Amino acid sequence: MPPWLGIVATTRSARGVLRQLRGLPVQTLEANDSKNQDDVRTFLQLRLSEPNLRAKAEASGKTLQELQTSLLRSSAYNFLFVVTALEAVESRKLRFDEIDRLPPGLSSLYEVFFDRLFRDARVDFAPTNRVLEVIVAAPEPLTREQIAAFTALDAEKELPFLLDHLAAFIPVRDGRYLLFHRSLFEWLTGWDTQQDQPFAGPYHVSLQDGHKRLTDWGQQSTDRAKDSPVAVLAKSYKDIMKPPVDFVIVTALEEERDAVLAKLPGYRQIPPSEEDVRVYFGCDLPATFSDGSVRSYRVVVVPLLNMGRVEAANATGDAIRRWHPSYLLLIGIAGGVSEMGVSLGDILISDQIVDYELQKITESGPEVRYSVHRADPRLLGAAKNYLSDAWLKLIILKRPRKGTPKRKVGPVSTGDKVIAFKDLLANYRDDWPKLIRRDGSWRCG
């Protein structure tokens, strides 16, 4: 890029996105920041001075200052709340006098809007619920024809009315429909664990039912055109649910899961199953071999529910029973042994996994009874003999220290304890002098 060109990227505070942007200059915008509050006030003053909104404000019987104070209180200085509320007033979906009675937060706005659209208008929500189910569950924006196929609604007689009714929340872009903001997805599908009630109340949309609609269509449509856009999308859901797969990848932390998923193009969350309680993500990962031939690997990612060897063993067992993988990978963050030339940001690959947890405690100290597990020879051989440095281009985060990431291969210690005591680590290295890293508990699953 030319040196004079600068890029400003905005994002919600989503951990997976923020990790990818780590290393770049960051300016966090907080709702309670005085500069943000000044911006919201200025925006409100400008919008309320526009003829259309000014006329509605005067008709409400309140002064512009009173309306501004009311909006700021209900919005808690959330820009999206203010923008959405004013647009709703302009389109006659909301009155100024109603805003004053709203509790803070976007959820209250959505509830008012949906009450107005369905309860007050006495419109049956059931058909709309079917539309919302497939839209929130689909891995990509859907066309009207796809929505019609998945919901069994008529594409010309029924859907246009329903989609037009939801136009403020599900805009059409390039012929495809998608939710206008992530917060609406969270309100429609989320669950208040403290109250044990859905956030959206009677408007709750089930992700599980949406996934089921997508997969059921694929299973019942074998006689339809296999190359149609609807069939291709449904088949992707149908196929990813079938074992065996090539790889199962286990991750322990959310940031580890997010980092792995960021490298899997087109991944999607796999619909839940009665077989186990795990959440899985899957994708078809294309690969090109040295002779130019191409194939794809079916990859499933399973995050752990908690830390520890027991949870790791349970999750791994569940994943193996369900997916029958050819290979199992455990990917994440680990502490390296600096004496072996390991630095922050290096890639460490285990040729042996050394479990130090089984110990006999004596008066002179613990006697470690090591249990050693060797890595799969095919995967280890491929990793050790991958001569290209093309993998360096996949690293988009800034290295913690100067230099180029290196690949290190050697034994990895593992157990239920995170070792932060050099003398104890030195004892293990006396037995395993080529030890390159020490891992936390989960990685011996």
C-alpha positions as CSV (number, residue, x, y, z in Angstrom):
1,M,0.0,0.0,0.0
2,P,1.2,3.6,-0.6
3,P,2.7,5.2,2.5
4,W,0.0,8.0,2.5
5,L,-2.8,5.5,2.8
6,G,-4.2,4.7,6.3
7,I,-6.9,2.2,7.3
8,V,-9.3,2.7,10.2
9,A,-11.1,-0.6,11.2
10,T,-14.0,-0.6,13.7
11,T,-15.3,-3.7,15.5
12,R,-17.3,-4.8,18.5
13,S,-15.4,-6.0,21.5
14,A,-15.3,-9.6,20.2
15,R,-12.3,-11.5,21.5
16,G,-11.7,-13.5,18.3
17,V,-11.6,-10.3,16.2
18,L,-9.5,-8.4,18.7
19,R,-6.9,-11.2,18.8
20,Q,-6.5,-10.9,15.0
21,L,-5.9,-7.2,15.3
22,R,-3.4,-7.5,18.2
23,G,-0.3,-5.5,17.5
24,L,-2.1,-2.7,15.8
25,P,-2.7,0.7,17.4
26,V,-6.0,0.4,19.3
27,Q,-8.4,3.1,20.5
28,T,-11.1,1.7,22.7
29,L,-14.5,3.6,22.6
30,E,-16.3,3.3,25.9
31,A,-19.9,4.4,26.3
32,N,-19.1,6.3,29.5
33,D,-16.1,8.1,28.0
34,S,-16.7,11.8,28.1
35,K,-15.6,12.2,24.4
36,N,-18.1,9.5,23.4
37,Q,-20.9,11.2,25.4
38,D,-20.1,14.5,23.7
39,D,-20.3,12.8,20.3
40,V,-23.7,11.3,21.1
41,R,-25.0,14.6,22.4
42,T,-23.8,16.4,19.2
43,F,-25.3,13.7,17.0
44,L,-28.6,14.0,18.8
45,Q,-28.7,17.8,18.5
46,L,-28.1,17.6,14.8
47,R,-30.7,14.9,14.2
48,L,-33.3,16.5,16.3
49,S,-32.9,19.7,14.4
50,E,-33.9,18.0,11.1
51,P,-37.4,19.1,10.0
52,N,-39.0,15.6,10.1
53,L,-37.8,14.8,13.6
54,R,-38.2,18.4,14.9
55,A,-41.9,18.3,13.9
56,K,-42.4,15.0,15.7
57,A,-40.6,16.3,18.7
58,E,-42.9,19.4,18.8
59,A,-45.9,17.2,18.5
60,S,-44.8,15.2,21.5
61,G,-45.2,18.2,23.8
62,K,-41.6,18.0,25.0
63,T,-38.7,20.4,24.5
64,L,-35.7,19.3,22.5
65,Q,-33.6,19.3,25.7
66,E,-36.1,17.0,27.4
67,L,-36.1,14.6,24.5
68,Q,-32.3,14.6,24.4
69,T,-32.1,13.9,28.1
70,S,-34.6,11.0,27.7
71,L,-32.8,9.4,24.8
72,L,-29.4,9.7,26.6
73,R,-30.8,8.0,29.7
74,S,-32.5,5.1,27.8
75,S,-29.5,4.6,25.5
76,A,-26.9,4.8,28.2
77,Y,-24.9,6.7,25.5
78,N,-25.0,3.7,23.1
79,F,-24.7,5.1,19.6
80,L,-26.6,2.2,18.0
81,F,-29.5,2.6,20.4
82,V,-29.8,6.4,19.5
83,V,-29.5,5.8,15.8
84,T,-32.1,2.9,15.8
85,A,-34.5,4.8,18.1
86,L,-34.5,7.9,15.9
87,E,-35.0,5.8,12.7
88,A,-37.9,4.1,14.4
89,V,-39.5,7.5,15.3
90,E,-39.0,8.6,11.7
91,S,-40.7,5.5,10.3
92,R,-43.5,5.7,12.9
93,K,-42.6,2.5,14.6
94,L,-41.9,4.4,17.9
95,R,-43.1,7.6,19.5
96,F,-40.9,10.0,21.5
97,D,-43.1,9.6,24.5
98,E,-42.5,5.8,24.5
99,I,-38.7,6.2,24.6
100,D,-38.9,7.8,28.0
101,R,-40.5,4.6,29.4
102,L,-37.9,2.3,28.0
103,P,-35.3,0.7,30.3
104,P,-31.7,1.1,29.1
105,G,-30.4,-1.2,26.4
106,L,-31.1,-2.3,22.9
107,S,-33.1,-5.3,24.1
108,S,-35.9,-2.9,25.3
109,L,-36.0,-1.3,21.8
110,Y,-36.2,-4.7,20.1
111,E,-39.0,-5.8,22.4
112,V,-41.0,-2.6,21.6
113,F,-40.5,-3.0,17.9
114,F,-41.5,-6.7,17.8
115,D,-44.6,-6.0,20.0
116,R,-45.6,-3.3,17.6
117,L,-45.0,-5.5,14.5
118,F,-46.8,-8.6,15.9
119,R,-48.9,-8.1,19.0
120,D,-50.3,-4.7,18.2
121,A,-50.7,-5.5,14.5
122,R,-52.1,-8.9,15.5
123,V,-49.8,-10.6,13.1
124,D,-49.0,-14.3,13.6
125,F,-45.4,-14.7,14.6
126,A,-45.1,-18.4,13.8
127,P,-44.2,-18.0,10.0
128,T,-41.8,-15.1,10.9
129,N,-40.2,-17.4,13.5
130,R,-39.5,-20.0,10.8
131,V,-37.9,-17.3,8.6
132,L,-35.7,-16.0,11.5
133,E,-34.7,-19.6,12.4
134,V,-33.0,-20.3,9.1
135,I,-31.5,-16.8,8.8
136,V,-29.8,-16.9,12.2
137,A,-28.6,-20.5,11.6
138,A,-27.3,-20.1,8.0
139,P,-23.5,-19.7,7.6
140,E,-24.1,-17.1,4.9
141,P,-26.8,-14.6,3.9
142,L,-29.7,-16.3,2.1
143,T,-31.7,-15.5,-1.0
144,R,-35.5,-15.3,-0.9
145,E,-35.6,-18.6,-2.9
146,Q,-33.4,-20.3,-0.3
147,I,-35.5,-19.1,2.6
148,A,-38.6,-20.3,0.8
149,A,-37.1,-23.8,0.3
150,F,-35.9,-24.1,4.0
151,T,-39.2,-22.8,5.5
152,A,-41.7,-24.3,3.0
153,L,-43.2,-20.8,2.5
154,D,-44.2,-19.6,-0.9
155,A,-41.5,-17.4,-2.4
156,E,-43.9,-15.1,-4.2
157,K,-47.1,-15.1,-2.2
158,E,-46.0,-15.4,1.5
159,L,-42.3,-14.4,1.8
160,P,-42.4,-10.9,0.3
161,F,-44.9,-9.8,2.9
162,L,-43.0,-11.3,5.8
163,L,-39.6,-10.0,4.7
164,D,-41.0,-6.5,4.1
165,H,-42.5,-6.6,7.6
166,L,-38.9,-7.3,8.9
167,A,-37.1,-4.9,6.5
168,A,-35.8,-2.7,9.3
169,F,-34.1,-5.7,10.9
170,I,-33.3,-7.9,7.9
171,P,-32.3,-5.7,5.1
172,V,-31.7,-7.1,1.6
173,R,-28.3,-6.6,0.1
174,D,-27.4,-7.9,-3.4
175,G,-30.5,-10.1,-3.3
176,R,-29.6,-11.7,0.1
177,Y,-31.1,-11.2,3.6
178,L,-29.1,-10.9,6.8
179,L,-29.6,-9.5,10.3
180,F,-28.8,-5.8,10.4
181,H,-26.7,-6.1,13.6
182,R,-25.1,-8.8,15.8
183,S,-27.0,-7.5,18.9
184,L,-30.3,-8.6,17.3
185,F,-28.9,-12.1,16.8
186,E,-27.9,-12.2,20.5
187,W,-31.3,-10.9,21.6
188,L,-33.3,-13.4,19.4
189,T,-31.3,-16.5,20.3
190,G,-29.8,-15.6,23.7
191,W,-30.8,-17.0,27.1
192,D,-30.9,-15.2,30.5
193,T,-29.3,-17.8,32.7
194,Q,-30.1,-15.9,35.9
195,Q,-33.9,-15.8,35.1
196,D,-33.8,-19.0,33.1
197,Q,-35.8,-17.3,30.4
198,P,-35.0,-16.3,26.8
199,F,-34.1,-12.6,26.3
200,A,-36.6,-12.2,23.6
201,G,-39.5,-13.8,25.5
202,P,-42.2,-14.9,23.0
203,Y,-40.0,-13.9,20.1
204,H,-37.2,-16.3,21.0
205,V,-35.6,-18.0,17.9
206,S,-34.1,-21.5,18.3
207,L,-30.7,-22.0,16.7
208,Q,-31.1,-25.7,17.0
209,D,-34.4,-25.7,15.1
210,G,-32.8,-23.5,12.4
211,H,-30.0,-26.0,12.0
212,K,-32.5,-28.8,11.8
213,R,-34.5,-27.1,9.1
214,L,-31.3,-26.7,7.0
215,T,-30.2,-30.3,7.5
216,D,-33.7,-31.8,7.1
217,W,-34.1,-30.1,3.7
218,G,-30.8,-31.6,2.6
219,Q,-31.9,-35.1,3.7
220,Q,-35.3,-34.9,2.0
221,S,-34.2,-33.3,-1.2
222,T,-32.2,-36.0,-3.0
223,D,-34.6,-35.8,-6.0
224,R,-33.9,-32.1,-6.5
225,A,-31.2,-30.4,-8.6
226,K,-28.0,-31.2,-6.7
227,D,-26.2,-28.1,-8.1
228,S,-28.8,-25.6,-7.0
229,P,-27.7,-22.9,-4.5
230,V,-30.2,-24.3,-1.9
231,A,-29.0,-27.9,-2.4
232,V,-25.3,-26.9,-2.1
233,L,-25.9,-25.0,1.2
234,A,-28.0,-27.8,2.6
235,K,-25.5,-30.5,1.6
236,S,-22.7,-28.6,3.4
237,Y,-24.7,-29.0,6.6
238,K,-25.7,-32.6,5.9
239,D,-22.1,-33.8,5.0
240,I,-20.3,-32.1,7.9
241,M,-22.5,-34.1,10.4
242,K,-21.3,-37.4,9.1
243,P,-18.3,-39.3,10.5
244,P,-15.6,-40.2,9.9
245,V,-13.6,-37.0,9.6
246,D,-9.9,-36.4,8.9
247,F,-9.0,-34.3,11.9
248,V,-10.4,-33.4,15.3
249,I,-8.7,-30.4,16.9
250,V,-9.0,-29.9,20.6
251,T,-8.6,-26.5,22.2
252,A,-8.9,-25.4,25.9
253,L,-9.2,-21.6,25.9
254,E,-11.5,-19.3,24.0
255,E,-8.6,-17.5,22.4
256,E,-7.1,-20.8,21.3
257,R,-10.4,-21.8,19.7
258,D,-10.8,-18.4,18.0
259,A,-7.3,-18.5,16.6
260,V,-7.9,-22.0,15.1
261,L,-11.2,-21.1,13.6
262,A,-9.7,-17.9,12.1
263,K,-7.6,-20.2,9.9
264,L,-10.5,-22.5,8.8
265,P,-12.3,-20.9,5.8
266,G,-16.0,-21.1,5.9
267,Y,-16.2,-23.0,9.2
268,R,-19.6,-23.4,10.8
269,Q,-21.0,-24.4,14.1
270,I,-22.4,-27.9,13.8
271,P,-25.9,-28.4,15.0
272,P,-26.2,-30.0,18.5
273,S,-26.8,-33.7,18.9
274,E,-28.3,-35.9,21.5
275,E,-25.1,-38.0,21.4
276,D,-23.1,-35.7,23.6
277,V,-23.0,-32.3,25.2
278,R,-20.0,-30.9,23.2
279,V,-20.1,-27.9,20.9
280,Y,-18.3,-28.6,17.6
281,F,-17.2,-26.5,14.6
282,G,-16.5,-28.0,11.2
283,C,-15.2,-27.1,7.8
284,D,-13.8,-28.6,4.6
285,L,-10.2,-27.5,4.4
286,P,-8.7,-27.4,0.9
287,A,-5.1,-28.6,0.5
288,T,-2.6,-28.7,-2.4
289,F,0.1,-31.4,-2.5
290,S,3.6,-31.2,-3.9
291,D,2.6,-32.8,-7.2
292,G,-0.2,-30.2,-7.7
293,S,-3.0,-32.5,-6.8
294,V,-5.8,-31.1,-4.7
295,R,-8.1,-32.5,-2.0
296,S,-10.0,-31.3,1.0
297,Y,-9.8,-32.4,4.7
298,R,-12.8,-32.6,6.9
299,V,-11.9,-30.8,10.1
300,V,-13.8,-30.7,13.4
301,V,-12.9,-28.4,16.3
302,V,-14.0,-29.2,19.9
303,P,-13.4,-26.6,22.7
304,L,-13.2,-27.9,26.2
305,L,-15.8,-27.0,28.8
306,N,-13.2,-26.7,31.6
307,M,-9.5,-27.1,32.3
308,G,-8.0,-30.3,33.6
309,R,-6.9,-33.8,32.5
310,V,-10.3,-35.3,33.4
311,E,-12.2,-32.9,31.2
312,A,-9.6,-33.3,28.4
313,A,-9.9,-37.0,28.5
314,N,-13.8,-36.9,28.5
315,A,-13.9,-34.4,25.6
316,T,-11.4,-36.4,23.6
317,G,-13.3,-39.6,24.1
318,D,-16.6,-37.9,23.2
319,A,-15.1,-36.5,20.0
320,I,-13.5,-39.8,19.0
321,R,-16.7,-41.8,19.5
322,R,-18.8,-39.3,17.5
323,W,-16.4,-38.4,14.7
324,H,-14.0,-41.4,14.3
325,P,-11.2,-39.1,13.2
326,S,-8.0,-40.3,11.4
327,Y,-5.9,-37.9,13.5
328,L,-6.3,-35.9,16.7
329,L,-4.5,-32.6,17.2
330,L,-4.2,-30.6,20.5
331,I,-3.5,-27.0,19.7
332,G,-2.9,-24.1,22.1
333,I,-0.6,-21.9,24.1
334,A,2.3,-23.4,26.1
335,G,5.3,-22.3,28.1
336,G,8.6,-22.9,26.3
337,V,12.0,-23.8,27.7
338,S,14.3,-20.9,26.9
339,E,17.5,-23.0,27.4
340,M,16.5,-24.9,24.3
341,G,16.4,-21.7,22.2
342,V,12.6,-21.3,22.5
343,S,11.2,-17.8,22.3
344,L,7.8,-16.2,22.6
345,G,6.0,-16.7,19.3
346,D,7.7,-19.9,18.2
347,I,5.8,-22.9,17.0
348,L,6.4,-26.0,19.1
349,I,5.7,-29.5,17.9
350,S,5.8,-32.5,20.2
351,D,7.4,-35.8,19.2
352,Q,6.8,-37.2,22.6
353,I,4.2,-36.2,25.3
354,V,5.7,-36.8,28.8
355,D,3.2,-37.1,31.5
356,Y,4.8,-36.2,34.9
357,E,1.6,-36.3,37.0
358,L,1.9,-39.8,38.4
359,Q,4.3,-39.5,41.3
360,K,5.4,-41.2,44.5
361,I,5.8,-38.8,47.4
362,T,8.7,-39.7,49.6
363,E,10.6,-38.0,52.5
364,S,13.3,-36.9,50.1
365,G,10.7,-35.6,47.6
366,P,8.5,-36.8,44.8
367,E,9.6,-39.6,42.5
368,V,8.1,-39.0,39.1
369,R,6.8,-42.1,37.3
370,Y,6.7,-40.8,33.7
371,S,4.2,-42.0,31.2
372,V,5.3,-41.3,27.6
373,H,3.1,-41.1,24.5
374,R,4.7,-40.7,21.1
375,A,3.3,-38.5,18.3
376,D,1.8,-40.1,15.2
377,P,4.7,-40.8,12.9
378,R,2.9,-39.7,9.7
379,L,2.0,-36.3,11.2
380,L,5.4,-35.9,12.9
381,G,7.2,-36.7,9.6
382,A,5.1,-34.2,7.7
383,A,5.8,-31.5,10.3
384,K,9.6,-32.1,10.4
385,N,10.0,-32.2,6.6
386,Y,7.8,-29.3,5.7
387,L,10.6,-27.3,4.1
388,S,8.6,-24.3,2.8
389,D,8.4,-21.1,4.9
390,A,5.0,-20.3,3.4
391,W,3.4,-20.9,6.8
392,L,5.0,-17.7,8.1
393,K,2.6,-15.7,5.8
394,L,-0.3,-17.1,7.8
395,I,0.8,-15.4,11.0
396,I,-0.9,-12.0,11.0
397,L,-0.3,-11.1,14.7
398,K,2.7,-9.1,15.7
399,R,5.5,-11.3,17.3
400,P,5.9,-10.5,21.0
401,R,9.7,-10.1,20.4
402,K,11.8,-9.2,17.4
403,G,12.8,-11.9,15.1
404,T,11.2,-14.6,12.9
405,P,9.1,-17.4,14.4
406,K,10.9,-20.8,14.5
407,R,9.6,-24.3,14.5
408,K,10.9,-26.5,17.3
409,V,10.4,-30.3,17.6
410,G,11.0,-32.2,20.9
411,P,9.4,-33.7,24.0
412,V,6.6,-31.9,25.8
413,S,5.8,-32.3,29.4
414,T,2.2,-32.3,30.6
415,G,0.2,-32.7,33.8
416,D,-2.4,-31.0,35.9
417,K,0.0,-28.4,37.2
418,V,1.3,-25.3,35.4
419,I,5.0,-25.2,36.4
420,A,6.3,-21.7,37.1
421,F,9.2,-22.8,39.3
422,K,12.5,-23.1,37.6
423,D,14.1,-25.6,40.1
424,L,11.3,-28.0,39.6
425,L,11.5,-27.6,35.8
426,A,15.2,-28.3,36.1
427,N,14.5,-31.6,37.8
428,Y,12.3,-32.7,34.9
429,R,15.0,-31.5,32.4
430,D,17.5,-33.7,34.1
431,D,15.4,-36.7,33.0
432,W,14.4,-35.1,29.7
433,P,17.2,-32.9,28.5
434,K,15.6,-32.2,25.1
435,L,12.4,-30.9,26.7
436,I,11.2,-27.9,24.6
437,R,8.0,-26.9,26.5
438,R,5.9,-27.5,29.5
439,D,2.2,-27.6,29.1
440,G,-0.8,-27.0,31.4
441,S,-3.2,-29.7,32.4
442,W,-5.5,-30.3,29.4
443,R,-2.9,-31.3,26.9
444,C,-2.4,-34.8,28.0
445,G,-6.0,-35.8,26.9
